[in-house]
Amino acid sequence: MRLILRLALSAAIPLFASEATFAGGVSGAPAPFDKGGVKIALISYISAGDFFQAYQAGAEAQAKSLDIDLRVFPGRQDAAEQREQVLQAINLGVSAIVIDHGLPESLGDVAQQALDKGIKVVAFDVNLNNPKIPQVEQSDHELAKLALEQAVKDNGTSFNAGYAYVAGFAPLDRRNEVWDKFRSENSGAVEKARFGVVNDTTATSTADQAKAVLSANPDITVVFAPYDEFARGVKLAANDLGVAKKLKIYSADVSTADIQEITEEGSPWVATVATNPAVVGAVSVRVAALQVAGQDVPQQITVKPTLLTQESLRAAGVKTIEDLAQKVPAFSRSDAATATWIPDKLF
């Protein structure tokens, strides 16, 4: 999860090489990719914010490498509109639909309508509870686990914590399961307050809530904010209140803007755990392409995350996502959902 209008993506996202692309199809690919022009729809619940823009950029780059006609429907945090977009994609006669986030209750039946018409459906970070729909995810349990392990390394197992969370979003719900388990196993980690909001101004809205929480609970020293927009909001609140020096923020997800905020002097944002959203976008398109080509894919496709600490980013001189991908190779590619005919080179 991530949101809020921020940077243009031109300086933020590594793209995929498409040197194996050929006009009118991909050499050596199975039908229909040998001819090219396969229509696939990408339907997002949210499209604003670095993560979602990067995800889309990776999806578009992978689609280009396969000569796919990718139809992108912008997300506006509107469940009814996303539902209507799925119906529009069905009417367009696409071969596959990639659903990026959303609310399961508004998508389940229209996703089934697509399947009934022979259209393949792939879900990223939204659980549609359908065995015919592969689920792409970032290993959200591992994201949260690595972040909390770092929190313990830095603070021990006894601390007063603030927790940013909004229920109903699959990745946040999975990360919350790890938080609940962590607290059950570490009685000294006390959740003093829970807050958070998901909208088109998540960071600033969360900052308003965080100011109230931190003012009412001055003994909070750790904030677990497992979504970078939450973390940005908490950091903004801490700076405004002048309490950044006594606070440590642990999050999930990363972007160029995040790296700059984490590594700046005096930042309370000390660690995040992330996958490369462009890689996740590419994997989502690869899953759809494999299905359209009639090849089997697993029910769950996981892209593994990487722990990124303030200290390690500073030591490596990482300032952008491009730097990160070059200096941490595991961040720049995934072997999930690959095939010999699918180009997957980065940069």
VOTI-494998 format. One record per residue (C-alpha): residue in three letters; x, y, z. Coordinates in Angstrom, 2 decimals, always signed. Each point is the difference from the previous one (the first is absolute). Layout:
PT, ALA, X, Y, Z;
...
REM end
This chain:
PT, MET, +0.00, +0.00, +0.00;
PT, ARG, +0.98, +3.60, -0.65;
PT, LEU, -1.67, +3.13, -1.23;
PT, ILE, +0.03, +3.86, -0.27;
PT, LEU, +0.95, +2.16, -2.95;
PT, ARG, +3.73, +0.51, -0.05;
PT, LEU, +2.80, -0.24, -2.55;
PT, ALA, -0.05, -0.52, -3.70;
PT, LEU, +1.39, -3.42, -0.65;
PT, SER, +2.65, +0.92, -2.51;
PT, ALA, +2.67, +0.25, +2.66;
PT, ALA, -1.32, -2.69, +2.30;
PT, ILE, -0.50, -3.30, -1.75;
PT, PRO, +2.32, -2.49, -1.65;
PT, LEU, -1.47, -1.35, -3.20;
PT, PHE, +0.42, -3.29, -1.77;
PT, ALA, +2.03, -0.57, -3.10;
PT, SER, -2.11, -1.04, -2.95;
PT, GLU, +2.72, -1.05, -2.39;
PT, ALA, -1.73, -3.36, -0.64;
PT, THR, -3.08, +1.73, -1.38;
PT, PHE, -0.75, -0.30, -3.67;
PT, ALA, -2.56, +1.86, -2.07;
PT, GLY, -3.05, -2.17, -0.34;
PT, GLY, +0.82, -2.36, +2.83;
PT, VAL, +2.81, -1.59, +1.98;
PT, SER, +2.37, -2.42, -1.70;
PT, GLY, -0.35, -3.51, +1.39;
PT, ALA, -3.08, +0.82, +2.08;
PT, PRO, -3.07, -2.26, +0.04;
PT, ALA, -3.28, +1.16, -1.47;
PT, PRO, -1.39, +2.61, +0.20;
PT, PHE, +3.20, +1.86, +0.94;
PT, ASP, +1.75, -1.11, -3.18;
PT, LYS, -2.36, +2.32, -1.89;
PT, GLY, -0.11, +2.86, +2.51;
PT, GLY, -2.72, +2.46, +0.90;
PT, VAL, -1.52, -2.04, +2.84;
PT, LYS, -2.33, +2.26, +1.98;
PT, ILE, +0.40, -0.02, +3.78;
PT, ALA, -1.64, +2.42, +2.45;
PT, LEU, +1.65, +1.39, +3.14;
PT, ILE, -2.68, +1.21, +2.39;
PT, SER, +1.21, +1.73, +3.15;
PT, TYR, -1.80, +1.13, +3.12;
PT, ILE, +2.68, +2.62, +0.65;
PT, SER, +2.31, +1.54, -2.59;
PT, ALA, +1.37, +3.04, +1.85;
PT, GLY, +3.25, -0.24, +1.94;
PT, ASP, +3.49, -1.27, -0.75;
PT, PHE, -0.69, -3.68, +0.60;
PT, PHE, -3.03, -0.20, -2.26;
PT, GLN, +1.61, +2.06, -2.73;
PT, ALA, +3.08, -2.23, +0.17;
PT, TYR, -2.17, -3.12, -0.07;
PT, GLN, -1.75, +1.30, -3.11;
PT, ALA, +3.31, +0.93, -1.64;
PT, GLY, +1.34, -3.51, +0.54;
PT, ALA, -3.21, -1.52, -1.35;
PT, GLU, +0.14, +2.23, -3.07;
PT, ALA, +3.66, -0.80, -0.67;
PT, GLN, -0.59, -3.75, +0.26;
PT, ALA, -3.06, +0.32, -2.23;
PT, LYS, +2.03, +1.89, -2.60;
PT, SER, +2.64, -2.73, +0.02;
PT, LEU, -2.72, -2.53, -0.87;
PT, ASP, -1.71, +2.21, -2.60;
PT, ILE, -3.09, +0.08, +2.23;
PT, ASP, -2.67, +2.64, -0.53;
PT, LEU, -0.33, +1.00, +3.67;
PT, ARG, -3.14, +1.96, +0.83;
PT, VAL, +0.54, +1.89, +3.28;
PT, PHE, -3.00, +1.11, +2.06;
PT, PRO, +0.98, +2.63, +2.60;
PT, GLY, -1.00, -0.64, +3.58;
PT, ARG, -1.77, +2.69, +1.99;
PT, GLN, -0.62, -1.81, +3.28;
PT, ASP, -3.57, -0.56, -1.20;
PT, ALA, -1.25, -3.58, +0.37;
PT, ALA, -3.03, +0.56, -2.20;
PT, GLU, +2.10, +1.51, -2.77;
PT, GLN, +2.53, -2.83, +0.17;
PT, ARG, -2.84, -2.49, -0.29;
PT, GLU, -1.30, +1.83, -3.07;
PT, GLN, +3.49, -0.02, -1.50;
PT, VAL, +0.13, -3.79, +0.25;
PT, LEU, -3.27, -0.16, -1.94;
PT, GLN, +1.41, +2.43, -2.59;
PT, ALA, +3.07, -2.21, -0.42;
PT, ILE, -2.22, -3.04, -0.53;
PT, ASN, -1.90, +1.88, -2.70;
PT, LEU, +3.28, +0.97, -1.67;
PT, GLY, +0.70, -3.68, -0.53;
PT, VAL, +3.31, -0.09, +1.83;
PT, SER, +1.78, -3.31, +0.44;
PT, ALA, +0.91, +0.66, +3.63;
PT, ILE, -0.67, +2.45, +2.82;
PT, VAL, +2.49, +0.91, +2.72;
PT, ILE, -1.79, +1.39, +3.06;
PT, ASP, +2.30, +2.14, +2.14;
PT, HIS, -1.35, +0.40, +3.56;
PT, GLY, -3.65, +0.70, +0.73;
PT, LEU, -2.82, -1.17, +2.23;
PT, PRO, -0.85, -3.71, -0.37;
PT, GLU, -3.70, +0.48, +0.63;
PT, SER, -0.36, +2.26, -3.05;
PT, LEU, +2.14, -2.08, -2.35;
PT, GLY, -0.78, -3.67, +0.57;
PT, ASP, -3.03, -0.33, -2.25;
PT, VAL, +1.32, +2.09, -2.90;
PT, ALA, +3.29, -1.91, +0.10;
PT, GLN, -2.04, -3.19, -0.29;
PT, GLN, -1.85, +1.51, -2.99;
PT, ALA, +3.37, +0.48, -1.69;
PT, LEU, +0.99, -3.61, +0.70;
PT, ASP, -3.35, -1.21, -1.34;
PT, LYS, +0.83, +1.71, -3.31;
PT, GLY, +3.39, -1.71, -0.19;
PT, ILE, +1.96, +3.06, +1.13;
PT, LYS, +2.94, -0.71, +2.31;
PT, VAL, +0.10, +1.97, +3.25;
PT, VAL, +3.01, +0.77, +2.19;
PT, ALA, -0.25, +1.74, +3.38;
PT, PHE, +2.72, +2.07, +1.65;
PT, ASP, -0.46, +0.72, +3.71;
PT, VAL, -3.74, -0.63, -0.02;
PT, ASN, -1.35, -3.36, +1.12;
PT, LEU, -2.86, -1.01, -2.29;
PT, ASN, -0.34, -3.46, +1.57;
PT, ASN, -0.19, -1.75, -3.35;
PT, PRO, +2.20, -3.02, -0.79;
PT, LYS, +0.04, +1.00, -3.67;
PT, ILE, +1.57, +3.38, +0.77;
PT, PRO, +3.74, -0.03, +0.77;
PT, GLN, +1.06, +2.38, +2.77;
PT, VAL, +3.18, +2.06, -0.37;
PT, GLU, +1.29, +1.38, +3.29;
PT, GLN, +3.10, +1.42, +1.61;
PT, SER, +0.24, -2.51, +2.81;
PT, ASP, -1.65, +2.46, +2.34;
PT, HIS, +0.60, -2.25, +2.99;
PT, GLU, +3.72, +0.08, -0.67;
PT, LEU, -0.08, +3.77, -0.55;
PT, ALA, -1.49, +0.54, +3.44;
PT, LYS, +2.16, -2.66, +1.64;
PT, LEU, +3.26, +1.54, -1.25;
PT, ALA, -1.06, +3.49, +1.06;
PT, LEU, -0.93, -1.16, +3.50;
PT, GLU, +3.20, -2.00, +0.35;
PT, GLN, +1.90, +3.21, -0.70;
PT, ALA, -2.15, +1.84, +2.54;
PT, VAL, +0.98, -2.57, +2.63;
PT, LYS, +3.65, +0.23, -0.99;
PT, ASP, -0.10, +3.76, +0.51;
PT, ASN, -2.32, +0.24, +3.03;
PT, GLY, -0.18, -3.37, +1.73;
PT, THR, -3.32, -1.73, +0.61;
PT, SER, -1.43, +2.60, +2.40;
PT, PHE, -1.22, +3.32, -1.43;
PT, ASN, -3.10, +2.13, -0.35;
PT, ALA, -1.22, +0.03, -3.57;
PT, GLY, -2.31, +1.81, -2.33;
PT, TYR, -1.46, -2.10, -2.80;
PT, ALA, -1.30, +1.26, -3.35;
PT, TYR, -2.56, -2.34, -1.56;
PT, VAL, -3.23, +0.01, -1.99;
PT, ALA, -1.95, -3.24, -0.26;
PT, GLY, -1.50, -1.34, -3.21;
PT, PHE, +3.05, +0.15, -2.26;
PT, ALA, +1.59, -3.40, -0.60;
PT, PRO, +3.68, +1.01, +0.38;
PT, LEU, -0.68, +2.03, +3.14;
PT, ASP, -2.12, -2.79, +1.46;
PT, ARG, +2.79, -2.52, -0.59;
PT, ARG, +2.55, +2.33, +1.60;
PT, ASN, -2.38, +0.49, +2.91;
PT, GLU, -0.03, -3.75, +0.63;
PT, VAL, +3.74, +0.17, +0.61;
PT, TRP, -0.37, +3.02, +2.31;
PT, ASP, -2.66, -1.77, +2.05;
PT, LYS, +2.20, -3.11, +0.28;
PT, PHE, +3.01, +2.12, +0.92;
PT, ARG, -1.88, +1.68, +2.85;
PT, SER, -1.31, -3.32, +1.28;
PT, GLU, +3.57, -1.27, +0.22;
PT, ASN, +1.49, +3.22, +1.40;
PT, SER, -2.10, +1.32, +2.87;
PT, GLY, +2.45, +2.86, +0.51;
PT, ALA, -0.94, +1.46, -3.39;
PT, VAL, -3.04, +2.06, +0.90;
PT, GLU, -2.29, +1.45, -2.67;
PT, LYS, -0.91, +3.41, +1.43;
PT, ALA, -2.02, +1.20, -2.98;
PT, ARG, -1.24, -1.15, -3.39;
PT, PHE, -0.70, +2.44, -2.81;
PT, GLY, +0.16, +0.42, -3.78;
PT, VAL, -2.07, +0.87, -3.05;
PT, VAL, +0.09, -1.07, -3.64;
PT, ASN, -1.11, +2.65, -2.49;
PT, ASP, +1.49, +2.14, -2.75;
PT, THR, +1.93, +2.04, +2.61;
PT, THR, +1.04, -2.86, +2.27;
PT, ALA, +3.27, +1.52, +1.25;
PT, THR, -1.42, +3.37, +1.00;
PT, SER, -3.18, -1.51, +1.44;
PT, THR, +2.05, -2.49, +2.01;
PT, ALA, +2.26, +2.84, +1.17;
PT, ASP, -2.99, +1.77, +1.53;
PT, GLN, -0.94, -3.15, +1.90;
PT, ALA, +3.60, -0.68, +1.01;
PT, LYS, +0.34, +3.49, +1.50;
PT, ALA, -2.95, -0.68, +2.27;
PT, VAL, +1.32, -3.46, +0.93;
PT, LEU, +3.55, +1.15, +0.74;
PT, SER, -1.23, +2.99, +1.99;
PT, ALA, -2.28, -2.18, +2.11;
PT, ASN, +2.64, -2.73, +0.42;
PT, PRO, +3.41, +1.65, +0.47;
PT, ASP, +1.43, -3.34, +1.20;
PT, ILE, -0.27, -1.54, -3.48;
PT, THR, +3.51, -0.71, -1.30;
PT, VAL, -0.74, -2.40, -2.87;
PT, VAL, -2.52, +0.25, -2.80;
PT, PHE, -0.74, -3.00, -2.19;
PT, ALA, -1.40, +1.44, -3.23;
PT, PRO, +0.04, -2.88, -2.51;
PT, TYR, -0.77, +2.15, -3.05;
PT, ASP, +2.28, +2.80, -1.15;
PT, GLU, -2.75, +2.62, -0.21;
PT, PHE, -0.83, -0.67, +3.66;
PT, ALA, +3.69, +0.34, +0.87;
PT, ARG, +0.29, +3.26, -1.90;
PT, GLY, -2.98, +1.37, +1.91;
PT, VAL, +1.45, -1.04, +3.36;
PT, LYS, +3.35, +1.56, -0.89;
PT, LEU, -1.71, +3.24, -0.97;
PT, ALA, -1.87, +0.05, +3.32;
PT, ALA, +3.16, -0.76, +2.00;
PT, ASN, +1.87, +2.83, -1.70;
PT, ASP, -2.84, +2.46, +0.53;
PT, LEU, -0.20, -0.95, +3.70;
PT, GLY, +3.78, +0.06, +0.47;
PT, VAL, +0.12, -3.60, +1.26;
PT, ALA, +1.91, -1.62, -2.88;
PT, LYS, +3.10, -0.60, +2.12;
PT, LYS, -1.82, -2.27, +2.44;
PT, LEU, -1.98, -1.98, -2.60;
PT, LYS, +0.85, -2.91, -2.29;
PT, ILE, -2.26, -0.84, -2.94;
PT, TYR, -0.04, -3.44, -1.70;
PT, SER, -1.88, -0.42, -3.26;
PT, ALA, -0.56, -1.99, -3.17;
PT, ASP, +0.44, +1.02, -3.65;
PT, VAL, +2.53, +2.34, -1.58;
PT, SER, +0.34, +2.68, -2.67;
PT, THR, +2.57, +2.63, -0.90;
PT, ALA, -1.91, +2.49, +2.12;
PT, ASP, +0.03, -2.47, +2.92;
PT, ILE, +3.76, -0.52, -0.29;
PT, GLN, +0.57, +3.74, +0.15;
PT, GLU, -2.19, +0.31, +3.09;
PT, ILE, +1.58, -2.99, +1.75;
PT, THR, +3.60, +1.11, -0.59;
PT, GLU, -0.37, +3.71, +0.74;
PT, GLU, +1.73, +1.32, +3.12;
PT, GLY, -2.00, -0.54, +3.18;
PT, SER, -2.70, -2.14, -1.62;
PT, PRO, -1.96, -2.21, +2.43;
PT, TRP, -0.84, -2.39, -2.88;
PT, VAL, +2.70, -2.59, +0.66;
PT, ALA, -0.98, -3.06, -2.05;
PT, THR, -2.34, -1.29, -2.67;
PT, VAL, -0.49, -3.39, -1.65;
PT, ALA, -0.91, -0.05, -3.65;
PT, THR, -0.22, -1.60, -3.37;
PT, ASN, +0.61, +1.91, -3.20;
PT, PRO, -3.51, +1.03, -1.09;
PT, ALA, +1.06, +0.06, -3.65;
PT, VAL, +1.06, -3.64, +0.33;
PT, VAL, -3.34, -0.87, +1.60;
PT, GLY, -1.83, +1.70, -2.88;
PT, ALA, +2.04, -1.98, -2.50;
PT, VAL, -0.67, -3.26, +1.85;
PT, SER, -3.75, +0.70, -0.07;
PT, VAL, +0.07, +0.40, -3.79;
PT, ARG, +2.13, -3.14, -0.36;
PT, VAL, -2.56, -2.02, +1.97;
PT, ALA, -2.76, +1.26, -2.29;
PT, ALA, +2.06, -0.77, -3.11;
PT, LEU, +0.79, -3.54, +1.14;
PT, GLN, -3.68, -0.66, +0.60;
PT, VAL, -1.01, +1.37, -3.39;
PT, ALA, +2.63, -2.25, -1.59;
PT, GLY, -1.64, -2.98, +1.72;
PT, GLN, +2.85, -0.63, +2.40;
PT, ASP, -0.51, -0.90, +3.65;
PT, VAL, +0.76, +2.49, +2.77;
PT, PRO, -0.16, -0.57, +3.76;
PT, GLN, -2.91, +1.35, +2.02;
PT, GLN, +2.33, +2.25, +1.95;
PT, ILE, +2.94, +1.87, -1.51;
PT, THR, +2.28, +1.73, +2.49;
PT, VAL, +2.61, +2.69, -0.58;
PT, LYS, +2.51, -0.03, +2.86;
PT, PRO, +0.79, +3.21, +1.91;
PT, THR, +3.26, +1.61, +1.16;
PT, LEU, +0.77, +1.72, +3.34;
PT, LEU, +1.30, +3.54, -0.52;
PT, THR, +1.31, +1.83, +3.05;
PT, GLN, +0.89, +3.66, +0.23;
PT, GLU, +3.55, -1.00, +0.87;
PT, SER, +0.43, -2.37, -2.95;
PT, LEU, -1.48, +2.46, -2.52;
PT, ARG, +2.30, +2.77, +1.19;
PT, ALA, +3.06, -2.27, +0.03;
PT, ALA, -0.66, -1.13, -3.58;
PT, GLY, -0.69, +3.53, -1.20;
PT, VAL, -3.46, -0.98, -1.23;
PT, LYS, -2.01, +3.06, -0.99;
PT, THR, -2.48, -1.35, -2.57;
PT, ILE, -1.82, -3.17, -0.99;
PT, GLU, +2.50, -0.33, -2.86;
PT, ASP, +2.87, +0.05, +2.50;
PT, LEU, -1.77, -2.61, +2.08;
PT, ALA, -0.57, -2.32, -2.94;
PT, GLN, +3.64, +0.28, -1.06;
PT, LYS, +1.49, -0.45, +3.47;
PT, VAL, -2.45, -2.65, +1.24;
PT, PRO, -0.47, -2.39, -2.97;
PT, ALA, -2.70, -2.03, +1.74;
PT, PHE, -2.17, +3.12, -0.06;
PT, SER, +0.09, +0.34, -3.79;
PT, ARG, -1.42, -3.31, -1.20;
PT, SER, -2.14, -2.98, +0.92;
PT, ASP, -0.04, -3.55, -1.31;
PT, ALA, -3.74, -0.23, +0.66;
PT, ALA, -2.20, -0.88, -2.98;
PT, THR, +2.73, -0.23, -2.60;
PT, ALA, +0.36, -1.92, -3.25;
PT, THR, +2.69, -0.20, -2.67;
PT, TRP, -2.13, +2.04, -2.41;
PT, ILE, -0.71, +2.84, +2.45;
PT, PRO, +2.59, +2.80, +0.08;
PT, ASP, +0.87, +0.80, +3.60;
PT, LYS, +3.23, +1.99, -0.06;
PT, LEU, +0.12, +3.18, +2.04;
PT, PHE, +1.60, +3.26, -1.07;
REM end
